[in-house]
Amino acid sequence: MKKSIRSKYRPEFPGDYHFDYKDPQTLSRFISEGGKITPSRISKLSLAQQKNVATAVKKARNLAMLPLGTEAYDFFDRPEPISPKPFVL
């Protein structure tokens, strides 16, 4: 009897799939809520695919197609910058 072995890689992305930086919908699947790129052990991508995803996400962030992070992640538990000197006209 054959045992069912779970594959290490995702079947929906073949090995020669090209991740395009102009496709933010596909790339957003590989970004966590905090704005970090998910590691390959979680995203189930091969090493070459993970490198391609990382470069595509970085290009898309530089072109403002993807956010750098969430607003809650950026300002969580940080005090507002208040000047010690009062503003006088």
C-alpha positions, 0 to 999 in steps of 0.5 A: 500500500502506498503512503501519502507523502505531503509535498514540500512545495506548493503545487499551484506554482510550477518550478519555472513560474515567474513572480512578477513585481507588477502583480501585487495580488499574487505577491500579497499572499506571501506577505504577513499582516505585519508586512514581513515576507513569509519564510519558505518553510511556511510559504512552501516555495523552493529556494529559487522561488523564494528568492524570486518572490523576495526580489519581486516584493522589494521591487513592488515596495519601492514602486509603492505597489505594496505597503511597507507595513501596516499602520498598526504595526508601525505605531504600536506602543510608541509615544507621540513626539511632543516637543518640550518647548511650548509653541509661541507665535 
